Amino acid sequence: MASLINQTLLSQFRVDSFVASGGMGSVYRVWDLKRNVPLAMKVLHAEMADDPSVFKHFKREANALKKLAHPNIVPFYGLYQTVDLAFLLERFIDGPSLKEILRQKKNEPLPISDALVYLKALCAALGYAHVNGVVHCDVKPGNVMVDRGGNIYLTDFGIARHAESTTTTLGAAGTPAYMAPEQILGKEVTPAADIYALGVMLFQMLTGQRPFRGTEVGTEKSGQTANERIRYGHLHLKPPDPRSVNEAVSGAIAQTILKALKKDPAERYHSASDFLAAVCEAAGVAADELPNQIVIFQSADQQDYSSGKEIIAPPSPPKSPGNFVPWLLGGGVTLILIVVLTLGRGNPLLGFPTQTPLPTYTPFPTALPTDTSVPTQTPFPTYTPYPTPRPRFIYPPTSTKQSGPMLHLNYNSMCRVGPLGSYNDVTSFPAGVDLPIVGQYYVWYLVQVSVPGSKYTKCWIWLNLNTVQGNISSIPQIDDPSTVRLYP
């Protein structure tokens, strides 16, 4: 396949640069010419794209992922196919993966405070996916992204299992270092498989290494490759106590990790929220008190060198021997002039007149006393407040029970005429408002509103960090937003 760089696919997606390559495909940064946003494009390898059964699985999973709208899941923009290739589109996250962050720390343990922030975001994302019938099946640091604002995203649901199936889209596909025993054996996978992977990741974040690396005693004869030995460890070996690697890990936290790493899925935590609650309790913190963003450090090649201070001044440049004589002559002339000027002051023979001494300084008379009394101030006029302005929007009152799905606004949001930033604004809503959802177009939601003085009864709000509540499977999927009528 020819290079994709600088090509425009489907007259919409301009391929700008190559990002990375993995076992299932290559990732590119593309520019969506219609939405005017950068996207990440994952191009499936040719042998997979040409397999109708594989593409059928991806298409089914793509339809499911369109509904996974959550602040900690990278928004999904669709699955496309051309004559030569098939590709997935997601929001482009301009930041590092957790794998890169751990590597920059040279595999040193993360502070427990940082590990809990990552765990909170991942448990929220996976809990939402599990409730909607999707098991990720490939939870690992490489699939956790952090943007420049510190927001944490779970990405790459490419081999996820949907509720309609009993196995993943690609059988026993996944990353052996984070795979649960039942997934390695190709058995039915449940949310417990993702909880096992979370246990592996928490072990790694708090110790700097994974529980099974293929170097353990007893794995020598289990296979020729490291992945074969790692699979054997997950299936047959007892995971090490995290305290044996990092003494700073408390006994209570170590027990929560070991429970998540049980071989039997039934012995693990029943949900991602249960796992998070247990870890937080062991750490002595409340989950709702943990921040939603992480502060990531800068690597050495990202440091800001624009300011600083001089510690040791550079040495003066050596004097050239060729300049010694002129310097000596110039210095002698200067010395003679100084002597002449000094001795010649007041000497008429040298032409300098005698100077009259300066007069003796006479101080100014003492100033008159200052009046320290405070004059009486005229009071300010009484403040008359402006009349209360008419509200810009009206939304369903809280007393009215809404039966359908709702969009809960976690921050001030703008409602637009269309699902792109280039459309005009209808109105804005403050954080805390719940709006009825009547349609969805990727990560944009069509909500029902009532705006005084406006003809619009519907408008579009971008999901961003807002939350969808209720039964998302009942939300109508809109293929062409231009066909939607926004007013009676």
Rosetta blueprint (number, residue, H / E / L):
1 M L
2 A L
3 S L
4 L L
5 I L
6 N L
7 Q L
8 T E
9 L E
10 L L
11 S L
12 Q L
13 F E
14 R E
15 V E
16 D E
17 S E
18 F E
19 V E
20 A E
21 S E
22 G L
23 G L
24 M L
25 G E
26 S E
27 V E
28 Y E
29 R E
30 V E
31 W E
32 D E
33 L L
34 K L
35 R L
36 N L
37 V E
38 P E
39 L E
40 A E
41 M E
42 K E
43 V E
44 L E
45 H L
46 A H
47 E H
48 M H
49 A H
50 D L
51 D L
52 P H
53 S H
54 V H
55 F H
56 K H
57 H H
58 F H
59 K H
60 R H
61 E H
62 A H
63 N H
64 A H
65 L H
66 K L
67 K L
68 L L
69 A L
70 H L
71 P L
72 N L
73 I E
74 V L
75 P L
76 F E
77 Y E
78 G E
79 L E
80 Y E
81 Q E
82 T L
83 V L
84 D L
85 L L
86 A E
87 F E
88 L E
89 L E
90 E E
91 R E
92 F L
93 I L
94 D L
95 G L
96 P L
97 S E
98 L H
99 K H
100 E H
101 I H
102 L H
103 R H
104 Q H
105 K L
106 K L
107 N L
108 E L
109 P L
110 L L
111 P L
112 I H
113 S H
114 D H
115 A H
116 L H
117 V H
118 Y H
119 L H
120 K H
121 A H
122 L H
123 C H
124 A H
125 A H
126 L H
127 G H
128 Y H
129 A H
130 H H
131 V H
132 N L
133 G L
134 V E
135 V E
136 H L
137 C L
138 D L
139 V L
140 K L
141 P H
142 G H
143 N H
144 V E
145 M E
146 V E
147 D L
148 R L
149 G L
150 G L
151 N E
152 I E
153 Y E
154 L E
155 T L
156 D L
157 F L
158 G L
159 I L
160 A L
161 R E
162 H E
163 A L
164 E L
165 S L
166 T L
167 T L
168 T E
169 T L
170 L L
171 G E
172 A L
173 A L
174 G L
175 T L
176 P H
177 A H
178 Y H
179 M L
180 A L
181 P H
182 E H
183 Q H
184 I H
185 L L
186 G L
187 K L
188 E L
189 V L
190 T L
191 P H
192 A H
193 A H
194 D H
195 I H
196 Y H
197 A H
198 L H
199 G H
200 V H
201 M H
202 L H
203 F H
204 Q H
205 M H
206 L H
207 T H
208 G L
209 Q L
210 R L
211 P L
212 F L
213 R L
214 G L
215 T L
216 E L
217 V L
218 G L
219 T L
220 E L
221 K L
222 S L
223 G L
224 Q L
225 T L
226 A H
227 N H
228 E H
229 R H
230 I H
231 R H
232 Y H
233 G H
234 H H
235 L H
236 H H
237 L L
238 K L
239 P L
240 P L
241 D L
242 P H
243 R H
244 S H
245 V L
246 N L
247 E L
248 A L
249 V L
250 S L
251 G H
252 A H
253 I H
254 A H
255 Q H
256 T H
257 I H
258 L H
259 K H
260 A H
261 L L
262 K L
263 K L
264 D L
265 P H
266 A H
267 E H
268 R L
269 Y L
270 H L
271 S L
272 A H
273 S H
274 D H
275 F H
276 L H
277 A H
278 A H
279 V H
280 C H
281 E H
282 A H
283 A H
284 G L
285 V L
286 A L
287 A H
288 D H
289 E H
290 L L
291 P L
292 N L
293 Q E
294 I L
295 V L
296 I L
297 F L
298 Q L
299 S L
300 A H
301 D H
302 Q H
303 Q L
304 D L
305 Y L
306 S L
307 S L
308 G L
309 K L
310 E L
311 I L
312 I L
313 A L
314 P L
315 P L
316 S L
317 P L
318 P L
319 K L
320 S L
321 P H
322 G H
323 N H
324 F H
325 V H
326 P H
327 W H
328 L H
329 L H
330 G H
331 G H
332 G H
333 V H
334 T H
335 L H
336 I H
337 L H
338 I H
339 V H
340 V H
341 L H
342 T H
343 L H
344 G H
345 R L
346 G L
347 N L
348 P H
349 L H
350 L H
351 G L
352 F L
353 P L
354 T L
355 Q L
356 T L
357 P L
358 L L
359 P L
360 T L
361 Y L
362 T L
363 P L
364 F L
365 P L
366 T L
367 A L
368 L L
369 P L
370 T L
371 D L
372 T L
373 S L
374 V L
375 P L
376 T L
377 Q L
378 T L
379 P L
380 F L
381 P L
382 T L
383 Y L
384 T L
385 P L
386 Y L
387 P L
388 T L
389 P L
390 R L
391 P L
392 R L
393 F L
394 I E
395 Y L
396 P L
397 P L
398 T L
399 S L
400 T L
401 K L
402 Q L
403 S L
404 G L
405 P L
406 M E
407 L E
408 H E
409 L L
410 N L
411 Y L
412 N L
413 S E
414 M E
415 C E
416 R E
417 V L
418 G L
419 P L
420 L L
421 G L
422 S L
423 Y L
424 N L
425 D E
426 V E
427 T E
428 S E
429 F E
430 P L
431 A L
432 G L
433 V L
434 D E
435 L E
436 P E
437 I E
438 V E
439 G E
440 Q E
441 Y E
442 Y L
443 V L
444 W E
445 Y E
446 L E
447 V E
448 Q E
449 V L
450 S E
451 V L
452 P L
453 G L
454 S L
455 K L
456 Y L
457 T L
458 K E
459 C E
460 W E
461 I E
462 W E
463 L L
464 N L
465 L L
466 N L
467 T E
468 V E
469 Q E
470 G L
471 N L
472 I H
473 S H
474 S H
475 I L
476 P L
477 Q E
478 I L
479 D L
480 D L
481 P H
482 S H
483 T H
484 V L
485 R L
486 L L
487 Y L
488 P L
